[in-house]
C-alpha cells in the first residue's frame, strides 16, 4: 500500500506515468519537463492543476531532489517493473507495464495485449478495451464451449469408430462364411461334374463297344456269304468247262442251290442323342447361364480408348466408324444411357443390360404400370442442365429418336403409334426408308435420306439446342432444334416391328451433376 501511495506521488498529472526529468513551476507543482512544454504549445502558459500563470520568457526549473529520488526508485536491470517490485514482492501481485511501470489492468482487443492506464491514453485511445477480469471470464466461457464441442465430437467419433470396427468385423466374418459356402458349392459342383463326366465317358465307351461288336458280326457274316458265293461260282465254272456231256449232266444234278441272299444289313446301334441323354440338357442349362444376354459385354483391352461401344450381338464390338475432330469433340460430353424397363411397351424387349431394345410381334405379357401404350421406350436417365451427347444404332429405317418433357403422355391417342414430336413437349427425328423427318408440335420438316444407321444426338440445355448427326460413313449434321428447354428432358424412342435400337457405350463415360439417374414417370 505504501508503495502505491509513493507511486501516485511520483506520477506526472499529464502523462500519468513516473516523472521523466521532473520540473517545478513557481506554484510548486511538478511535471515532466517535456509534458509541460508540449502542453503549453497547445494552450495558455499556466499550471495545468492550479491555473496560475507562468511568466513569459521563463523556463521551468529542474527539481534536483525529485530527480535523485526517482533515480533511486527506478528499477535497474533484473529488478521489478515498479517501486513495489523486488525480491520480496508478492508473486500474486498484478504485472506491470514494461513501458510505464503501471499495473496492467486492461486488455486491448484491437492489438491483443495487456495494457496499463497510461497505454490507454497514449497508444490505445481509439482501440477497443476491456478489463482483464472481464476479458478472462469471456475467454474462459468461449474455451469451455469449444472444449464441450470437442468432447462431443470425440464421443461421436469414438462411437462411429466402434460402429465401423463392428461393421468391418461383420464384413470379414460374412466374407469368410460366404467364401467357405461358395468354395463348398464349387467343390460339390466340380465333384458332380467330374462324376458326370466319368459316367458319360463310360457310357460312350460301352455304347461304342456294343456298336463295334455289331459291326464286326455283320462284317463276318458278309465275309462268310462272299466265301460261299465264291465256292459256288468255282463249281459252276468247272461244270461249264466239262466237255463230256454224261459227266456234265450227272454232276449238274448233284450241284446244290446257290446261297440265299443275305438281305438288308443291321446297322450298328449308335445314337449320340441317346448316349448323351440328360447330359445334353444339363450342358445346355450351363451354357445358357454362361452365354445369356444379360451378361456384361466383353471389352477388348485395346478398344478401351477407341470410342463408343455398340452391342449388336452377344459380345460388345467397338464402333469402326472413322474418327473426325467434330465427333471427338462431341465425345467430351458422352453419356452412357440405358433403357427404362418400366416404360417399355409390351411389344418391346430389352437385352444386353438394357442397352438394346427390339420390337417383337408377340407381346411379352400384361403391360407394366406406367408403360407406353405406344411402341415407345424411354431412358432411365434425364437431363436438366449442361451439355450431353449419346449415340444410337438402328437396325433399319422406321424408327424415331428424340427427347421429351416428363408430361409426354404414355396413352395412345388417335391412330398414331407414336407421339414423339406430335406436341409441344417433345422433339423427334423420324428415320424413313426414303427420307428423314424432323417433328415438333405436330409439324414435320422433310430432310434427305440417312445413309448410315449410326446417329449421334447432342443436347445443349444451356444454349437450347438439340442436334442430330449422321455418323456413317462420316460425321454430318442432319438437323438442329432450337428451343428454351424449361424442364428436364429424357431421351425417348419409337420403333417398328422387327426393328432394333442399340445405345452405344463409351468406356469411362459418366453422368454429370446436372443429370438424373432415374427419371420420374411420364403422364
C-alpha positions in Angstrom: 0.0 0.0 0.0 2.8 2.4 0.8 4.4 1.6 -2.5 1.2 2.5 -4.3 0.9 5.8 -2.5 4.5 6.7 -3.2 3.9 5.8 -6.9 1.0 8.2 -7.0 3.1 11.0 -5.6 5.8 10.4 -8.3 3.3 10.3 -11.2 3.0 13.1 -13.7 -0.5 14.5 -13.9 -0.2 15.0 -17.7 1.2 11.6 -18.9 0.1 9.6 -15.8 3.5 8.0 -15.7 6.5 8.3 -13.4 8.3 11.6 -13.8 10.8 11.9 -16.6 13.2 14.8 -16.0 10.8 16.4 -13.4 10.5 20.3 -13.5 8.9 22.6 -10.8 6.7 25.6 -11.5 6.6 28.7 -9.3 3.3 27.4 -7.8 5.1 24.3 -6.5 3.5 21.7 -8.8 5.8 19.2 -10.6 5.5 17.8 -14.2 7.7 16.1 -16.7 9.6 18.8 -18.5 8.6 17.5 -21.9 5.0 17.1 -20.9 4.6 20.7 -19.6 6.3 22.1 -22.6 4.1 20.2 -25.0 1.1 21.3 -23.0 2.0 25.0 -23.3 2.3 24.7 -27.1 -1.4 24.0 -27.4 -2.9 26.0 -24.6 -2.1 29.1 -22.3 1.1 29.1 -20.4 -0.2 28.3 -16.9 -0.2 25.4 -14.4 -2.5 22.6 -15.6 -3.5 21.9 -11.9 -4.0 25.3 -10.2 -4.2 27.6 -13.4 -1.6 30.0 -12.0 0.0 31.9 -14.9 3.6 31.2 -15.7 5.8 34.2 -16.5 6.6 34.8 -20.2 10.2 34.1 -21.1 10.8 32.0 -18.0 11.7 28.3 -18.1 10.6 25.5 -15.7 13.3 24.7 -13.1 14.6 21.2 -12.8 13.7 19.5 -9.5 17.0 18.0 -8.5 15.8 16.3 -5.3 12.8 14.7 -7.1 15.2 13.6 -9.9 17.5 11.9 -7.4 14.7 10.2 -5.7 13.4 8.8 -9.0 16.8 7.6 -9.8 16.9 5.7 -6.5 13.5 4.2 -7.0 13.7 3.5 -10.7 14.2 -0.3 -11.3 17.6 -1.4 -12.6 18.5 -4.5 -14.7 16.7 -7.6 -13.4 14.6 -5.6 -11.0 10.8 -5.4 -10.8 8.7 -3.2 -13.1 7.6 -0.7 -10.4 8.5 0.8 -7.0 7.0 -2.1 -5.2 8.7 -4.9 -7.2 11.7 -6.7 -5.7 12.8 -9.9 -4.2 10.2 -9.6 -1.5 7.3 -8.7 -3.8 4.1 -10.7 -3.7 4.2 -13.3 -6.5 0.4 -12.9 -6.9 0.6 -9.1 -7.4 -0.5 -7.7 -10.8 2.1 -7.5 -13.5 3.3 -4.0 -14.5 3.6 -2.3 -17.9 7.2 -2.5 -19.1 7.0 0.9 -20.6 5.2 2.9 -17.9 5.5 0.8 -14.8 1.8 1.0 -14.1 -0.3 -2.2 -13.3 -1.6 -4.0 -16.3 -5.3 -3.6 -15.6 -6.8 -3.5 -19.1 -6.8 -5.6 -22.3 -6.6 -4.0 -25.7 -8.7 -6.2 -28.0 -7.5 -4.3 -31.1 -3.8 -5.2 -30.5 -4.4 -8.3 -28.4 -2.2 -7.4 -25.5 -2.5 -6.3 -21.8 -2.0 -2.5 -21.2 -1.9 -0.1 -18.3 -3.9 3.1 -17.9 -1.1 5.2 -19.5 -1.1 3.0 -22.6 -4.8 3.5 -23.0 -4.2 7.3 -23.2 -1.0 7.3 -25.3 -1.3 4.2 -27.5 -4.8 2.7 -27.4 -7.0 5.8 -27.2 -9.2 4.7 -30.0 -8.9 0.9 -29.5 -11.5 -1.5 -28.1 -10.6 -2.2 -24.5 -11.9 -4.3 -21.6 -11.0 -5.1 -18.0 -8.6 -8.0 -17.6 -11.1 -9.9 -15.4 -14.0 -9.4 -17.8 -11.9 -10.4 -20.8 -10.6 -13.5 -19.0 -14.2 -14.5 -18.0 -15.3 -14.1 -21.6 -12.3 -16.1 -23.0 -12.9 -18.8 -20.4 -16.5 -19.1 -21.4 -15.5 -19.4 -25.0 -12.9 -22.0 -24.3 -15.3 -24.1 -22.2 -17.8 -24.0 -25.0 -15.2 -25.1 -27.5 -14.0 -27.8 -25.1 -17.5 -29.1 -24.8 -17.9 -29.2 -28.5 -14.6 -31.1 -29.0 -15.6 -33.6 -26.3 -18.9 -34.2 -28.0 -17.1 -34.6 -31.3 -14.7 -37.0 -29.7 -17.6 -39.0 -28.2 -19.3 -39.2 -31.6 -16.1 -40.1 -33.4 -15.4 -42.9 -30.9 -19.0 -44.2 -31.4 -18.5 -44.1 -35.2 -15.1 -45.8 -34.9 -16.6 -48.5 -32.8 -19.5 -49.0 -35.3 -17.1 -49.0 -38.2 -14.9 -51.6 -36.5 -18.0 -53.7 -35.8 -19.1 -53.4 -39.4 -15.6 -54.4 -40.6 -15.6 -57.4 -38.3 -19.1 -58.4 -39.6 -17.9 -58.0 -43.2 -14.8 -60.0 -42.6 -16.9 -62.8 -40.9 -19.5 -62.7 -43.6 -16.9 -62.8 -46.3 -15.2 -65.8 -44.8 -18.5 -67.6 -44.4 -19.5 -66.7 -47.9 -16.2 -67.8 -49.3 -16.5 -71.1 -47.5 -20.0 -71.7 -48.8 -19.1 -70.8 -52.3 -15.9 -72.9 -52.2 -18.0 -75.8 -50.9 -20.6 -75.4 -53.6 -18.0 -75.2 -56.3 -16.3 -78.3 -54.8 -19.6 -80.2 -54.9 -20.2 -78.9 -58.4 -16.8 -79.9 -59.6 -17.2 -83.3 -58.0 -20.6 -83.8 -59.5 -19.3 -82.7 -62.9 -16.3 -85.0 -62.6 -18.6 -87.9 -61.7 -21.0 -86.9 -64.5 -18.0 -86.7 -67.0 -16.7 -90.1 -65.9 -20.2 -91.6 -66.2 -20.8 -90.1 -69.6 -17.4 -91.3 -70.9 -18.1 -94.8 -69.6 -21.5 -94.8 -71.3 -19.9 -93.6 -74.5 -17.3 -96.3 -74.3 -19.9 -99.0 -73.6 -22.1 -97.9 -76.5 -19.1 -97.8 -78.8 -18.1 -101.4 -77.8 -21.6 -102.6 -78.5 -21.9 -100.8 -81.8 -18.5 -102.1 -82.9 -19.3 -105.7 -81.9 -22.5 -105.4 -84.0 -20.5 -104.1 -86.9 -17.9 -106.9 -86.7 -20.7 -109.5 -86.6 -22.2 -108.1 -89.7 -18.8 -107.9 -91.3 -18.1 -111.6 -90.5 -21.5 -112.6 -91.9 -20.7 -110.7 -95.2 -17.3 -112.4 -95.4 -18.9 -115.9 -95.0 -21.5 -115.1 -97.6 -18.9 -113.9 -100.0 -16.9 -117.1 -99.5 -19.9 -119.3 -100.1 -20.7 -117.4 -103.3 -17.1 -117.8 -104.4 -17.2 -121.6 -103.9 -20.5 -122.0 -105.7 -19.1 -119.9 -108.6 -16.0 -122.1 -108.9 -18.1 -125.3 -109.0 -20.4 -123.8 -111.7 -17.4 -122.6 -113.7 -15.9 -126.2 -113.5 -19.2 -127.7 -114.8 -19.3 -125.2 -117.6 -15.8 -126.3 -118.7 -16.7 -130.0 -118.7 -16.7 -131.4 -122.3 -18.2 -134.8 -121.5 -22.0 -134.5 -121.7 -22.7 -137.5 -119.4 -20.4 -136.2 -116.7 -21.8 -132.7 -117.0 -25.4 -133.9 -116.6 -24.6 -136.2 -113.7 -22.6 -133.6 -111.8 -25.1 -130.8 -112.5 -27.8 -132.8 -110.8 -25.6 -133.1 -107.7 -25.0 -129.3 -107.6 -26.5 -127.5 -104.7 -28.6 -124.4 -104.9 -26.7 -121.1 -104.6 -26.6 -119.4 -101.2 -29.7 -117.4 -100.2 -29.4 -113.6 -100.3 -28.3 -112.0 -97.0 -31.0 -109.4 -97.0 -30.6 -105.9 -95.5 -27.7 -105.3 -93.1 -28.4 -104.5 -89.5 -26.7 -101.1 -88.9 -24.7 -100.6 -85.6 -26.8 -99.1 -82.9 -25.1 -95.7 -82.3 -27.2 -92.6 -81.4 -25.4 -89.6 -79.9 -28.5 -88.0 -78.5 -29.4 -91.3 -76.8 -25.9 -91.6 -75.4 -25.9 -88.0 -74.0 -29.3 -88.4 -72.5 -30.0 -85.8 -69.8 -26.3 -84.7 -70.0 -27.2 -82.7 -73.1 -29.9 -80.9 -71.2 -27.6 -80.2 -68.3 -24.9 -78.8 -70.6 -27.5 -76.6 -72.3 -28.5 -75.1 -69.0 -24.9 -74.4 -68.1 -24.2 -72.9 -71.5 -27.3 -70.8 -71.1 -26.1 -69.4 -67.8 -22.7 -68.7 -69.3 -23.9 -67.1 -72.5 -27.2 -65.4 -71.5 -27.7 -62.0 -72.9 -27.8 -60.3 -69.5 -24.1 -60.8 -69.0 -21.9 -57.8 -69.3 -20.3 -57.4 -72.8 -16.7 -58.1 -73.2 -14.5 -55.1 -73.9 -11.2 -55.8 -75.8 -8.3 -54.3 -73.9 -7.0 -52.3 -76.9 -10.5 -50.9 -77.5 -10.7 -49.1 -74.2 -9.9 -45.7 -75.8 -11.3 -46.4 -79.3 -14.7 -44.8 -78.8 -18.3 -45.7 -78.1 -19.1 -49.3 -77.9 -22.1 -51.0 -79.6 -23.8 -54.2 -78.6 -25.1 -55.7 -81.8 -24.7 -59.3 -80.6 -23.7 -61.4 -77.6 -20.4 -59.7 -77.4 -19.8 -55.9 -77.5 -18.0 -54.6 -80.5 -16.1 -51.3 -80.9 -17.5 -48.9 -83.5 -15.4 -48.9 -86.6 -16.7 -45.5 -87.8 -13.8 -43.3 -88.8 -12.8 -40.6 -86.3 -13.1 -36.9 -87.0 -12.4 -33.8 -84.9 -16.1 -32.9 -84.6 -17.0 -36.4 -83.2 -14.0 -36.4 -80.9 -15.2 -33.0 -79.5 -18.7 -34.3 -79.0 -17.3 -37.3 -77.1 -16.2 -34.9 -74.4 -19.8 -34.8 -73.2 -20.6 -38.5 -73.9 -23.2 -40.2 -71.7 -23.8 -43.9 -71.3 -27.6 -44.4 -71.3 -29.8 -47.4 -70.6 -33.4 -48.1 -71.5 -36.1 -48.0 -68.7 -37.8 -51.4 -68.5 -40.8 -50.0 -66.7 -41.5 -47.6 -69.6 -41.2 -50.2 -72.5 -44.3 -51.1 -74.5 -45.4 -54.8 -74.3 -44.0 -55.5 -77.8 -40.5 -54.2 -76.9 -38.0 -56.5 -75.2 -34.8 -55.2 -73.6 -31.4 -57.1 -73.5 -27.7 -56.5 -73.1 -28.1 -54.8 -69.7 -31.0 -52.6 -71.0 -28.7 -51.2 -73.8 -30.7 -52.9 -76.6 -34.4 -52.9 -77.5 -36.2 -55.0 -80.2 -39.8 -54.8 -81.4 -41.5 -58.3 -81.4 -44.8 -59.3 -83.0 -46.0 -61.2 -79.9 -46.4 -59.1 -76.7 -44.4 -60.2 -73.7 -47.4 -60.3 -71.3 -49.5 -57.8 -69.4 -48.4 -54.1 -69.5 -46.5 -52.7 -66.6 -47.9 -49.8 -64.7 -46.8 -46.6 -66.4 -45.5 -48.3 -69.6 -46.2 -46.8 -73.0 -49.3 -47.9 -74.8 -47.4 -46.8 -77.9 -44.4 -48.7 -79.4 -42.1 -46.5 -77.4 -39.5 -46.7 -74.6 -37.6 -44.0 -72.7 -34.2 -43.9 -71.0 -33.6 -44.3 -67.3 -31.6 -41.0 -67.3 -32.9 -37.4 -67.8 -31.0 -34.1 -68.1 -31.9 -30.8 -66.6 -28.7 -28.8 -67.1 -25.4 -28.8 -69.1 -24.5 -30.5 -72.4 -24.9 -34.2 -73.2 -24.1 -36.4 -76.1 -25.0 -40.0 -76.9 -25.1 -42.3 -80.0 -27.7 -44.8 -81.2 -27.5 -47.6 -83.8 -30.7 -48.7 -85.6 -31.0 -52.0 -87.4 -33.1 -50.3 -90.2 -35.5 -47.5 -91.0 -38.9 -46.8 -89.5 -37.5 -45.6 -86.1 -37.8 -42.3 -84.2 -35.2 -40.8 -81.9 -36.0 -37.8 -79.7 -36.3 -36.2 -76.3 -39.3 -35.3 -74.3 -40.5 -33.5 -71.1 -42.0 -35.6 -68.2 -45.5 -34.7 -69.2 -45.3 -36.6 -72.5 -48.4 -38.9 -72.4 -48.0 -42.6 -72.5 -51.5 -43.3 -73.6 -52.4 -43.9 -77.2 -54.4 -41.0 -78.8 -55.8 -41.3 -82.3 -54.4 -43.7 -84.9 -50.7 -42.8 -84.4 -48.4 -45.5 -83.0 -46.1 -42.8 -81.6 -46.3 -39.3 -80.2 -42.7 -38.1 -80.3 -42.8 -34.6 -81.8 -46.6 -34.6 -82.1 -47.0 -31.9 -79.4 -45.0 -29.0 -77.7 -43.4 -31.3 -75.1 -41.2 -33.5 -77.4 -38.8 -33.3 -80.3 -38.0 -36.2 -82.6 -36.2 -37.3 -85.8 -38.2 -40.0 -87.7 -36.0 -42.1 -90.0 -37.9 -43.4 -93.0 -36.8 -45.6 -95.9 -36.5 -42.7 -98.4 -36.1 -39.7 -96.1 -36.0 -38.4 -92.5 -38.4 -36.0 -90.9 -37.9 -33.6 -88.0 -41.1 -33.4 -85.9 -42.2 -30.9 -83.3 -45.6 -29.5 -82.3 -47.2 -31.8 -84.9 -45.3 -30.2 -87.8 -42.7 -32.2 -89.9 -39.7 -30.9 -91.8 -38.6 -33.3 -94.6 -34.9 -33.9 -94.8 -32.7 -36.1 -97.2 -32.4 -39.8 -96.5 -30.0 -41.2 -94.0 -27.0 -43.1 -95.4 -25.9 -45.0 -92.3 -27.7 -46.3 -89.2 -25.5 -44.8 -86.5 -26.9 -41.4 -85.3 -25.5 -39.0 -82.7 -27.6 -36.8 -80.5 -26.2 -33.6 -78.9 -28.4 -31.9 -76.3 -27.1 -28.4 -75.1 -29.6 -27.2 -72.4 -27.6 -24.0 -71.9 -27.9 -22.7 -75.4 -31.2 -24.5 -76.1 -30.1 -26.7 -79.0 -30.9 -30.4 -79.9 -28.7 -31.5 -82.8 -28.8 -34.8 -84.7 -25.7 -36.1 -86.6 -25.3 -38.9 -89.1 -22.0 -40.7 -88.2 -21.7 -43.1 -91.2 -19.7 -43.1 -93.4 -18.7 -39.7 -92.0 -20.0 -37.2 -89.4 -22.7 -35.0 -91.0 -25.2 -32.6 -89.3 -28.8 -33.7 -90.0 -30.9 -31.2 -88.1 -30.9 -28.8 -85.1 -34.0 -27.9 -83.0 -33.8 -24.5 -81.1 -35.9 -24.2 -78.0 -35.9 -22.8 -74.5 -35.9 -26.0 -72.5 -37.6 -25.3 -69.2 -37.8 -28.8 -67.7 -35.8 -31.9 -67.5 -35.5 -33.8 -70.8 -35.4 -37.6 -71.2 -34.3 -39.5 -74.4 -37.3 -41.4 -75.9 -37.5 -43.8 -78.9 -40.1 -45.4 -81.2 -39.5 -48.4 -83.4 -41.5 -50.5 -85.9 -41.9 -54.3 -85.7 -38.7 -56.2 -86.3 -36.5 -53.1 -85.7 -33.7 -53.0 -83.1 -32.1 -50.0 -81.4 -28.8 -50.1 -79.5 -27.5 -47.5 -77.1 -23.7 -47.3 -77.8 -21.5 -47.1 -74.7 -18.1 -45.4 -74.3 -15.8 -46.8 -71.5 -15.4 -44.3 -68.7 -18.4 -42.0 -69.7 -20.4 -40.8 -66.7 -23.4 -38.7 -66.0 -22.5 -35.1 -64.8 -24.0 -33.4 -61.7 -26.8 -31.9 -63.8 -28.4 -35.2 -64.8 -30.8 -37.5 -63.1 -30.0 -41.2 -62.9 -33.7 -42.2 -62.6 -36.4 -40.3 -64.4 -39.8 -39.7 -62.9 -42.6 -41.3 -64.8 -44.3 -39.5 -67.7 -48.0 -38.9 -67.6 
